[in-house]
Amino acid sequence: MAKDNLVSKKKQEAAPAVRIYRPLAEAVVMCLMRIFNDGTKADKVIESVLKSNPKWGSRDRGFIAENTYEIVRWWRLLKFCGGPGCVKLESKEDFFLISGVWYTLKGIELPDWSEFKSIDKKDIQDKYKEAQQTRKIKESVPDWLDELGEKELGEQWDAELAAMNHRAEVYLRVNTLKTDLPKLAGLLSQRGIVTSTVEGCSDALKLAERSNVFGLPEFKEGLFEVQDAGSQIISDFLDIEPGQRVVDACAGAGGKSLHIAAKMKNKGKLIAMDVEEYKLTELKKRAKRNGVDTIETRLIEAKTIKRMHNSADRLLLDVPCSGLGVLKRNPDSKWKLKPEFIEEIRKVQEEILFNYSKILRAGGKMVYATCSVLPSEGERHVRKFLRKNKAFELLEEKRISPAKDGFDGFYMALIQKKKVEEILPPSV
């Protein structure tokens, strides 16, 4: 969202009668302190705080979650607009102050509380106008990230950065092992939840309005998962057929593994691997709910990869990355990421691509994927890999752009391992 529209958009969203209630404002401040002072992930903090008071209704919960996420998203801009009082933020009063700057820009009348006494509405609006002249302040990102984005993406960085400051839409993935898209849409409609189909994503439904879908019977029965549409496209891209032996080598908690299993129609063998055992434990729970019985989980240890050489028809390498394609969903990560981490994660990505690709058998296909907008985490690794491994060829690559497609940002490359007769020189 262009920051020229920030104030006007928020004023449109905020009805004249909107009031800030002390317990909710306190909850937002509590969330911010845990996110910035304790370094806890925003989604975990908000989930914990919302669970702490079961008496909060949906509107109260929405106020806490939305305002916490938006303050985190616009952190640098809000500090700039708040002036000297927002330079160093540590105490509860400090976090009340910066939240007051946000409410002011949002067009909400501030209560007569001591924490807001120093806020000058005109000063904030003047500083907001000044911020529009400097992209890294206007778009609220650290200096190093703005420089890196411009270096790798050029003029496209402006558009991607603005797009990633939109609040993330909610997408569902229909579990085709248990239902189909029209049936699920109908069931949700009966509960007052309006959805729409997503062009280019066959199993996705988009929610018209945000809703806590995890409490629905349809979720508990495994009829759907919450998964970004861009992420769903990766499983489609892998060109899966039922009965194949498929390996998801960086499975995590298994969102893509479950989608792959559905694409396989629960026929064949799907091996989901990760270095973290607790993630695989969560995957087993999700698989049971989804009605998936073809998944075998394996913890990656010293010899795991070597033992699997030349064994897979399909291989997914959804490698660890910077997460710079999902900033709209995880806005706190831009304040916690460091340039050093990105340098290190690039080395990990390259190592996984070069070593794990050996799992693929001749004639098989693999997808290398990242949830980053940076070519240095995507295209450049693939080009280097292909130069050094003549047994592989690029069939297709795709980049999902937050600016152009509206989803989270992803890169994916479909690579095939040539058959032996295609590699060996013709006999004389």
N, C-alpha and C positions, 0 to 999 in steps of 0.2 A: 504494500500500500504506500503510495507516494505520501510523504509527510505533509505536503501541501493540503492533503485531505484529512490528516489526522484529527485536527480540531473540529472541522466541520462534520466529519463522519461521526465522531463521538458525540457531538451535540445533537445530531439527528437521532442517534441511538438512545440518548438519555432523555427520558420524558421529563417535563418540568417538575413533576411531583417526586422525582427520585430523591431519596434521603439516605444519608449514611448513618447506619446504626452502630453504636459503639462496639457491641460484641463481634460484629462482622468486620469492622475496621481493625479490631484487635487481632482477629484471626488472620487477616491479610498480612499484618505486620509480623505476626508470629511465623507465617510461612516465609516471608522475605528474610527474616533473620536466620532461619535455619538453612535457607538456600545459599545466602551470601556469607554468613559468619561461620556456619558449620560445614558448608560445602556439600550438603545433601542434594540429591537430584530433585528437581522441581516436582516431577510427577509423583515421586514417592512422598515428598513433604505434603503435597496437597491431599493425596489419598489418605495419609495418616491424620491430618487435621480434620478433614471432613468426617472421618470415622469417629473422631473424639466426641462429637455431639450429635447423637441420633435425632435430636429434636429439631435440628435445622431442616427446613423444607427445601424443595427444589430451587426456589428463587434465591434463598439464602446461600445454598451451596454453589449455585451458579455465580452469584456475586463474588464469593471468595475465590473460586477457581479462575474466573475470567480476569478479575482485577489483578490477582497475583501474577498470572501468566503475562498479562499486558505490561505490567510494571517491569517485570524481568526483561521482556522483549525490548522495551524502550529505555532501558536503564541508563545508558550513556546520555541520551537526549534529555531525560528527566533530570539527571544530575546537572547538565548544562543549564537547563531552564531554571533550576532551583538556585543557581548561583553559589556563593561561598558556603552557605549553610549545608550544601549537599556534597561538598568535596570529600569529606571523610564521614562515612556512614558506619556506625558501630552500635550505638545505643538504640533502645526502643524508641526514644524521642526522635532520633535521626531518621528511622524508618517510617515513623508517622509523618515526618516532614516530606519525604520524597513521595509517599503515597498521596499526600495533599497536593503536591505539584501535579500528579497524574489526574486526580479528581478535578482539579481546576481546568486542565486542558480538555478533560472529558465533558466539561460544561455542567458539573454538579456543584451546587452551592455547598460550601464547607460549613460544618457545624461550628458553633462558638466554643471550640475546645482550645485549651492552652497550647497543645502541640501544633496548632495551625495559626497561631497569632502572628508569626513572623512572615507568613505567606502574603505576597503582594501580587494580586492578579495581573495588573498591568505589566509589572516587571517580568512575570513568567511569559506572558504573551509576546512581549518585546524580544525576550531571549529566544523564544520559539521561532520568531521570524528571522532572527539572526542565524539560527541553526540551519536554516534552509540553504545557506550559502556553502556549507561544508558537508560533503557526502558522508563522511564517517560519523559525524554527529547527527546529521539529518536521518541517516539510516540506522544509527545506533549500533556501531560495531567497533571493535578495537582497531587501533592504527595498523597493526601487523596484518590483521585479517583483510582489511580494506586494500592494503598494498598487494597482498598475495592474490586476492580475487582479481584485481585489475591486471596484474602481471599475467595470470593464466587465461583470463576470459576477455580481456580488453573491454570494449564498449558493452558487451553482453552482461558484464558484471553488474552494471546499474540495474538492468531489468531483473536479473536473478535475485539481487539483493532486495529490491523492492517487493518482489513476489514472496520472498521468504519472510517478510514482515506481515503477511496476511495470517490470520488465524487458520489453523489447519481444518479442513473439512473432515467429516467422519465418513469412512467407507466401510462397508461390510463385504465379506467374501462368502458367497453362498456355498455351503457344503453340499456338493452335488451327489455325494454318497447317500444323503438322507432326504434331499428335497431338490427343487429347482428354483430358478430365479422368480418366475411368475407366482409360484405358490408362496414363497417366502414373502414377497412384496405384498401379497394379499393378506397373509397372516399379520404382518406388521401394520398394514392399513387398518385392520379391524381393531388394533390397539391405539389408533390415532397417530401412528408414526408414518409419515409420508416419505417415500423414497423415489428415486429415479434411476434408470439404467445409466451405464457409463460407456460412452463410445470407445471402442478399442479394447475393452476389458470385459470379457464375456461373463465372468462370474461375480461382477461387482454391482453393488447398490450404494447409492449416495444418499445420506440422510438430508432431508430438507432443513431440519433443525436438529441441534445437538440434543441427545437424549441418553440417559443412563441405560444402555441396552443390556448391560451385563446381568441385570436382575430379571430379564425376561425369560419365560419358560422356553422360548425358542432357542435362546443362547444355551441355557442349561441342558437342553436336549441335543445340542451339537448341530443345530441347523445352520449356524453361521459363526464366523469369527470376525473380529474387527481387524481390518488390514488395509493399509493405503492401496489405492488403485495402482500406483506406480510399482509397488512391491509385488502386486499380483501379476503384473505383466511379465516379470522375470520367470515365473514358473511356466507361463505360456511359451516364452521364448526358448525354453529348453527342449522343445519338440519331443515330448514324452509320449510313449506308447505303452498300453497295458502289457504286463508280463515282463517288462524289462528289469534289469538290475540297475538301480539308480542309487547314487551316493550324494548325499547332502553333507559336504565335508566341514561346513562351518554353520551348523544348524541352529545354534542358540536354543531358544525355547520352542523353535519349530514351526513358526508361522508358515514359512515356505514349504517345509517338509509336509505339513498337513495338506497344503494345496497340491503338492506333487502327488501325494497318495491318492487324492481325489482324481487327479488327471490320469493316474494309473488304474482307476476304477477298482482299487484295492486288490489288484492282481500283479504279481511279481514280487520283487524284493526291494525295499527302500532302507538303506543304511544311513542313519542320521548320527553325525559325529560332532563332538565339541570338546574343548579343553576344560570346560566347567561342568562338573557332574550335576550340580543343582539345576542347571538349565535343562539337561536331559531328563531329569526327574520330572520337571514341569511339563516337558514334551510328552512324557508317558501319560500324564493325567489328561492332557488335552487330546491326545490320540484316542484314549478311551471314550471321552465325551463325543468325539467326532465319528466314532464307529470305525476307526482305522486299526487294522490288525496286521498290516504288512511292514510296519516299521520296526527295525532293530536298532537300538541305540548303542553307540560305542564311544567310550571315553578315549580321547586321543592321548596315547602314551608314546614312549620312545620308538617302538617298532611297528606301531599301528599302520602307518602309511605304507611302509615297505612291504608288509604282508599283503597289502591290497593291490599291488601293482598289476596292471593289465586285467582288471576284473570288472570294470563298470561299463555299461552301455551308455549311461548318461551320468554326468558329474556336475554338480553345482558348487561353485566356489564364490559364495557371497561373503567376501573377505572382510575382516575388521577394517574400519576406516575412520576418517575424521568426523563423519556424520554431518558434513557441511551441506548435504542435500535435504536434511530434515530439521533445519533450524526453526521452521514455523511450528514444528511439533515439540521441539526441545530447545526453546530459546535460551535457556540458561547455559547450554553448552558453549555458546560463543564467548561467554565470560570465563569459562573454566578451561577451554582449550588453550594450548600453548604451541608456538611454532616448533618447539623441540619434539612434541608428541607427534606432529604431522610428519616430521622427518623420520622418526622411528617407525611409525605405522606404514610408511611407504616401503621400508625395508622388509617389514613383515609381509606385506601384500606381495611383493616380488618373490619372496621365499616360498610362500604358499603356492603361487601360480607355477613356479618352476618345479617344485617338489611334488605337490599334490596332483599335478597333471598326469603324473605317471600312473595314477589309479585307472586312467581311461584305457580301455582296450582298443585295438586297431579298428577303425570304422566307427568308433563311438564319438559322441559329441559332448562338449562341456560348455557351460556358461560361466564366464568370469564377471562378477558384478560388484559394484560398490554403491553405497548411498551417499555419494559425494558429487558436487558439481565441478570438482577440479580434474582437468585432464591428466595431471601428474599422478592421480590415483586410479585412472582408468585407461584411456587410450595409450598413454605413453608406456605403461607396463605391457600392454598387449603387443604393441609394435616391437618392443625389445624382445619379448618372449618369442614372437614369430621369427624374428631375425636369427635367433640362436637355436631354434627348434624347427628344422625343416620338415619334420614329420607331421607338423600341424599346419592347418590353413584356416584363415578367417572366412566364415560363411556370411556373417552379418553382424552388424553392431548397431546399437540403439542408445540414444541418450534421452532420458525423460527430463524435461526442463520445467521447473516450477513456474517460470515466466510464460512459457509457450503452452504447456500442457495442464498446469494448475495442480499437479500432484506433487508429492515429494520428489526430490532430485535423485535420479539413478543413472548409472552407466551400466550397460551390459554388452558382452561380446559373445557370440556363438562361434565356437571353434571346434573343428573336427580333426580327429587323429586319422591320418591317412592309413589305408590298408597297406600291408607289407608289399604287395605287388606295385603299389603306387610310389613307394619309397625307393625300392631297389632299382638300379639302372637296368635297362633291357639287356638280356643276354646276347652275346654276339653269335 
